[in-house]
Amino acid sequence: MRILFDENLNRRLKRFFHDGFDVMTIPERGWSGKRNGELLRLAEMEFDAILTTDKGIPHQQNLTGLELTVVLLRAKSNSYEDLAPLMEEAVASLNHAVPGTVTGIPAT
């Protein structure tokens, strides 16, 4: 499964992904500065899911028909220390990911 990390995620979080996952950050892919709509269209051509802390994506973007799952990490900040505890649940959620949907972590 190919996973894209949004620009707001610390790349050290990649260590939580093991065999079967290919994880790349937006800067590594060369897409820094792309706006959400364009980014999602580009990402769906190469990735299965995008991880982000951008709470606006579900409200600002029409995800219907998108061949990409959005995993929204909900934490008090986007620091490594606040996001690391969510990663086990985020990785597990990808096993049940449905393209065109947003999965919130932690689930509410």
Z-matrix of the N, CA and C atoms (Angstrom, degrees):
N
C 1 1.450
C 2 1.519 1 108.18
N 3 1.319 2 115.72 1 131.94
C 4 1.463 3 121.50 2 -179.79
C 5 1.528 4 109.55 3 -96.79
N 6 1.332 5 115.84 4 125.43
C 7 1.464 6 123.29 5 -175.38
C 8 1.525 7 108.67 6 -120.04
N 9 1.339 8 115.68 7 136.74
C 10 1.458 9 121.88 8 175.74
C 11 1.521 10 109.04 9 -112.55
N 12 1.321 11 116.32 10 129.07
C 13 1.468 12 122.16 11 174.88
C 14 1.517 13 108.47 12 -91.74
N 15 1.323 14 116.20 13 129.55
C 16 1.461 15 121.21 14 174.96
C 17 1.529 16 109.05 15 -64.35
N 18 1.319 17 115.60 16 162.27
C 19 1.463 18 120.95 17 -176.98
C 20 1.522 19 112.94 18 -60.55
N 21 1.315 20 117.63 19 -24.24
C 22 1.457 21 121.09 20 -175.65
C 23 1.530 22 113.34 21 -84.86
N 24 1.340 23 118.20 22 2.98
C 25 1.462 24 120.75 23 179.73
C 26 1.523 25 111.15 24 -102.60
N 27 1.318 26 115.17 25 138.85
C 28 1.453 27 121.75 26 177.76
C 29 1.526 28 108.81 27 -70.81
N 30 1.317 29 116.95 28 129.32
C 31 1.463 30 119.41 29 -176.19
C 32 1.530 31 113.04 30 -66.32
N 33 1.325 32 117.78 31 -16.09
C 34 1.474 33 119.94 32 175.70
C 35 1.520 34 111.90 33 -62.44
N 36 1.335 35 117.36 34 -20.25
C 37 1.466 36 120.90 35 178.95
C 38 1.530 37 111.77 36 -67.63
N 39 1.322 38 116.93 37 -14.45
C 40 1.463 39 120.76 38 178.47
C 41 1.527 40 111.76 39 -60.74
N 42 1.317 41 117.40 40 -23.89
C 43 1.465 42 120.64 41 -177.31
C 44 1.527 43 113.34 42 -64.75
N 45 1.337 44 117.36 43 -15.94
C 46 1.457 45 121.33 44 179.56
C 47 1.533 46 112.23 45 -80.05
N 48 1.312 47 116.75 46 -9.18
C 49 1.462 48 121.71 47 -179.33
C 50 1.525 49 108.74 48 -101.97
N 51 1.327 50 115.73 49 132.28
C 52 1.462 51 120.75 50 -175.64
C 53 1.525 52 110.26 51 -119.07
N 54 1.303 53 116.20 52 -151.61
C 55 1.465 54 122.19 53 -178.37
C 56 1.520 55 111.50 54 -49.38
N 57 1.297 56 114.79 55 140.04
C 58 1.454 57 120.58 56 179.11
C 59 1.514 58 113.73 57 91.50
N 60 1.330 59 117.13 58 -6.85
C 61 1.466 60 121.46 59 179.29
C 62 1.522 61 109.85 60 -119.69
N 63 1.301 62 115.41 61 135.19
C 64 1.456 63 122.91 62 173.84
C 65 1.524 64 105.09 63 -118.60
N 66 1.331 65 116.85 64 110.09
C 67 1.463 66 121.90 65 -172.99
C 68 1.523 67 110.30 66 -112.20
N 69 1.326 68 115.04 67 133.03
C 70 1.455 69 121.53 68 179.47
C 71 1.531 70 108.12 69 -136.86
N 72 1.325 71 116.66 70 147.70
C 73 1.459 72 120.85 71 175.80
C 74 1.530 73 109.34 72 -93.38
N 75 1.314 74 116.14 73 159.96
C 76 1.466 75 120.49 74 177.62
C 77 1.529 76 111.28 75 -58.03
N 78 1.347 77 119.59 76 -45.51
C 79 1.469 78 118.38 77 177.22
C 80 1.531 79 112.42 78 -61.25
N 81 1.334 80 117.81 79 -39.43
C 82 1.460 81 120.07 80 178.13
C 83 1.527 82 111.43 81 -61.54
N 84 1.323 83 116.90 82 -34.23
C 85 1.457 84 122.07 83 -179.82
C 86 1.526 85 111.85 84 -79.64
N 87 1.348 86 116.86 85 -15.14
C 88 1.459 87 120.96 86 179.56
C 89 1.517 88 113.50 87 87.63
N 90 1.330 89 116.71 88 21.39
C 91 1.457 90 121.24 89 -177.46
C 92 1.530 91 113.10 90 -108.20
N 93 1.293 92 118.54 91 20.73
C 94 1.473 93 121.27 92 179.74
C 95 1.523 94 109.85 93 -56.44
N 96 1.321 95 115.48 94 138.43
C 97 1.455 96 121.32 95 175.71
C 98 1.522 97 115.17 96 83.82
N 99 1.333 98 117.96 97 -3.00
C 100 1.475 99 119.79 98 178.15
C 101 1.523 100 109.08 99 -69.07
N 102 1.310 101 116.38 100 142.53
C 103 1.469 102 121.28 101 177.81
C 104 1.523 103 108.43 102 -77.83
N 105 1.343 104 116.50 103 157.83
C 106 1.462 105 121.51 104 -172.61
C 107 1.521 106 114.62 105 -53.09
N 108 1.314 107 118.41 106 -47.74
C 109 1.465 108 120.72 107 -177.44
C 110 1.523 109 111.76 108 -60.21
N 111 1.318 110 116.45 109 -49.32
C 112 1.457 111 120.90 110 178.97
C 113 1.526 112 110.78 111 -65.11
N 114 1.323 113 116.02 112 -41.79
C 115 1.457 114 121.18 113 179.93
C 116 1.522 115 111.20 114 -59.50
N 117 1.320 116 117.46 115 -45.81
C 118 1.466 117 120.65 116 -179.41
C 119 1.527 118 111.13 117 -63.46
N 120 1.319 119 117.39 118 -40.01
C 121 1.474 120 120.64 119 178.48
C 122 1.532 121 111.21 120 -64.69
N 123 1.323 122 116.73 121 -41.95
C 124 1.462 123 120.21 122 177.07
C 125 1.527 124 110.79 123 -66.23
N 126 1.319 125 116.10 124 -45.30
C 127 1.464 126 120.96 125 -176.01
C 128 1.522 127 112.42 126 -62.81
N 129 1.316 128 117.66 127 -38.23
C 130 1.462 129 118.90 128 -176.59
C 131 1.527 130 112.51 129 -66.09
N 132 1.333 131 117.56 130 -18.71
C 133 1.460 132 120.62 131 178.47
C 134 1.534 133 112.29 132 -78.27
N 135 1.346 134 116.53 133 -21.07
C 136 1.465 135 119.38 134 -174.65
C 137 1.527 136 114.43 135 -126.21
N 138 1.321 137 117.39 136 -16.81
C 139 1.458 138 120.50 137 -173.04
C 140 1.527 139 111.15 138 -125.49
N 141 1.333 140 114.58 139 159.37
C 142 1.460 141 121.10 140 177.20
C 143 1.524 142 111.89 141 -94.25
N 144 1.338 143 116.01 142 -26.86
C 145 1.466 144 120.02 143 -176.90
C 146 1.526 145 109.91 144 -153.46
N 147 1.328 146 114.63 145 154.76
C 148 1.454 147 121.61 146 172.64
C 149 1.520 148 107.53 147 -124.25
N 150 1.340 149 116.72 148 133.83
C 151 1.456 150 122.29 149 174.95
C 152 1.513 151 107.78 150 -102.14
N 153 1.334 152 116.14 151 135.46
C 154 1.454 153 121.41 152 -176.52
C 155 1.526 154 110.48 153 -152.03
N 156 1.324 155 115.62 154 163.73
C 157 1.468 156 121.58 155 169.00
C 158 1.525 157 109.75 156 -112.22
N 159 1.322 158 117.32 157 6.70
C 160 1.466 159 123.48 158 -177.76
C 161 1.525 160 110.00 159 -74.91
N 162 1.322 161 115.51 160 97.88
C 163 1.475 162 121.15 161 -177.30
C 164 1.532 163 112.75 162 -68.08
N 165 1.317 164 117.67 163 -13.38
C 166 1.456 165 121.04 164 -178.79
C 167 1.518 166 114.17 165 -80.04
N 168 1.321 167 117.77 166 -21.97
C 169 1.468 168 120.29 167 -175.27
C 170 1.531 169 112.64 168 -53.68
N 171 1.329 170 120.24 169 -48.62
C 172 1.467 171 118.36 170 -177.73
C 173 1.534 172 113.46 171 -63.34
N 174 1.319 173 117.44 172 -25.40
C 175 1.464 174 121.58 173 -177.42
C 176 1.521 175 112.88 174 -93.52
N 177 1.320 176 116.12 175 -26.30
C 178 1.460 177 120.66 176 -174.90
C 179 1.527 178 113.32 177 -98.52
N 180 1.319 179 117.20 178 -17.24
C 181 1.456 180 120.56 179 -174.73
C 182 1.526 181 110.61 180 -121.34
N 183 1.321 182 116.43 181 141.41
C 184 1.459 183 121.66 182 173.59
C 185 1.523 184 107.07 183 -87.46
N 186 1.320 185 116.13 184 109.51
C 187 1.456 186 121.00 185 -176.03
C 188 1.527 187 112.76 186 -92.88
N 189 1.321 188 116.91 187 -6.94
C 190 1.458 189 121.21 188 -179.85
C 191 1.520 190 109.78 189 -58.43
N 192 1.308 191 116.43 190 129.51
C 193 1.453 192 121.35 191 179.22
C 194 1.515 193 114.38 192 81.90
N 195 1.319 194 117.07 193 -3.87
C 196 1.454 195 121.31 194 179.35
C 197 1.528 196 109.38 195 -72.40
N 198 1.308 197 117.79 196 133.31
C 199 1.459 198 121.83 197 179.03
C 200 1.524 199 110.57 198 -90.63
N 201 1.310 200 114.38 199 49.22
C 202 1.462 201 121.80 200 -175.43
C 203 1.519 202 108.00 201 -154.37
N 204 1.312 203 116.50 202 139.24
C 205 1.459 204 122.09 203 174.25
C 206 1.522 205 108.94 204 -96.78
N 207 1.317 206 116.68 205 138.45
C 208 1.461 207 121.77 206 175.92
C 209 1.528 208 107.58 207 -106.01
N 210 1.326 209 116.48 208 123.36
C 211 1.465 210 121.73 209 175.41
C 212 1.524 211 106.34 210 -107.05
N 213 1.325 212 114.88 211 114.36
C 214 1.465 213 122.38 212 -176.62
C 215 1.523 214 109.31 213 -99.34
N 216 1.314 215 115.98 214 111.52
C 217 1.463 216 121.89 215 179.03
C 218 1.517 217 108.90 216 -85.81
N 219 1.320 218 115.96 217 120.13
C 220 1.468 219 122.08 218 -178.24
C 221 1.525 220 109.39 219 -104.11
N 222 1.303 221 115.59 220 108.52
C 223 1.463 222 121.27 221 -179.96
C 224 1.522 223 108.04 222 -142.28
N 225 1.334 224 115.44 223 169.10
C 226 1.469 225 118.77 224 -177.99
C 227 1.523 226 111.63 225 -70.34
N 228 1.339 227 117.51 226 -23.39
C 229 1.459 228 121.51 227 174.62
C 230 1.528 229 108.02 228 -151.85
N 231 1.314 230 117.00 229 175.55
C 232 1.457 231 119.15 230 177.64
C 233 1.535 232 111.31 231 -97.65
N 234 1.319 233 116.64 232 21.45
C 235 1.465 234 120.53 233 177.99
C 236 1.532 235 109.78 234 -72.38
N 237 1.307 236 115.38 235 153.72
C 238 1.460 237 121.48 236 178.40
C 239 1.531 238 110.62 237 -54.24
N 240 1.322 239 116.19 238 -43.70
C 241 1.468 240 121.14 239 -176.77
C 242 1.525 241 112.42 240 -62.70
N 243 1.324 242 117.77 241 -33.84
C 244 1.460 243 120.86 242 179.83
C 245 1.534 244 112.18 243 -82.75
N 246 1.324 245 117.22 244 -29.12
C 247 1.466 246 120.41 245 -176.56
C 248 1.523 247 113.74 246 -89.89
N 249 1.320 248 118.12 247 -30.93
C 250 1.468 249 121.12 248 -177.21
C 251 1.526 250 112.75 249 -53.47
N 252 1.344 251 120.22 250 -42.20
C 253 1.466 252 119.34 251 179.65
C 254 1.539 253 114.22 252 -64.07
N 255 1.320 254 117.83 253 -16.84
C 256 1.465 255 121.57 254 -179.61
C 257 1.524 256 113.16 255 -89.63
N 258 1.315 257 117.18 256 -11.57
C 259 1.460 258 120.13 257 -168.91
C 260 1.524 259 114.10 258 -68.69
N 261 1.308 260 118.68 259 -36.78
C 262 1.468 261 119.69 260 178.57
C 263 1.531 262 110.46 261 -59.02
N 264 1.333 263 116.61 262 -46.01
C 265 1.461 264 120.97 263 178.38
C 266 1.532 265 111.02 264 -66.49
N 267 1.324 266 117.05 265 -37.75
C 268 1.471 267 120.52 266 179.30
C 269 1.521 268 110.89 267 -63.39
N 270 1.322 269 117.27 268 -45.78
C 271 1.468 270 121.38 269 179.38
C 272 1.519 271 109.80 270 -62.64
N 273 1.327 272 117.31 271 -45.20
C 274 1.468 273 121.01 272 179.75
C 275 1.524 274 111.35 273 -62.02
N 276 1.325 275 117.30 274 -36.07
C 277 1.466 276 120.21 275 -178.42
C 278 1.518 277 112.05 276 -64.98
N 279 1.309 278 117.05 277 -25.93
C 280 1.462 279 120.56 278 -178.09
C 281 1.526 280 111.98 279 -68.17
N 282 1.320 281 117.04 280 -22.26
C 283 1.466 282 120.11 281 176.93
C 284 1.525 283 112.06 282 -67.89
N 285 1.328 284 117.10 283 -19.38
C 286 1.472 285 122.36 284 -178.35
C 287 1.523 286 111.20 285 -120.14
N 288 1.313 287 116.11 286 16.55
C 289 1.464 288 120.98 287 -175.04
C 290 1.526 289 111.63 288 -64.72
N 291 1.319 290 114.69 289 139.83
C 292 1.460 291 122.19 290 177.87
C 293 1.527 292 107.85 291 -117.87
N 294 1.335 293 117.67 292 120.74
C 295 1.465 294 119.58 293 178.89
C 296 1.530 295 111.81 294 -55.97
N 297 1.325 296 115.86 295 143.13
C 298 1.457 297 121.31 296 178.88
C 299 1.512 298 114.05 297 84.05
N 300 1.335 299 116.56 298 9.39
C 301 1.467 300 120.07 299 179.83
C 302 1.524 301 110.37 300 -124.33
N 303 1.324 302 114.38 301 165.32
C 304 1.468 303 122.26 302 174.78
C 305 1.507 304 107.79 303 -112.88
N 306 1.319 305 116.57 304 129.84
C 307 1.447 306 122.00 305 174.55
C 308 1.523 307 107.53 306 -110.49
N 309 1.329 308 116.84 307 119.07
C 310 1.454 309 121.46 308 179.30
C 311 1.521 310 110.98 309 -88.02
N 312 1.330 311 116.44 310 135.26
C 313 1.450 312 123.38 311 177.84
C 314 1.519 313 107.61 312 -126.86
N 315 1.330 314 122.30 313 121.38
C 316 1.457 315 122.27 314 -1.94
C 317 1.521 316 110.97 315 -70.65
N 318 1.309 317 114.24 316 153.95
C 319 1.473 318 120.22 317 179.03
C 320 1.524 319 108.35 318 -65.17
N 321 1.331 320 114.98 319 141.01
C 322 1.475 321 119.05 320 178.24
C 323 1.502 322 110.83 321 -121.26
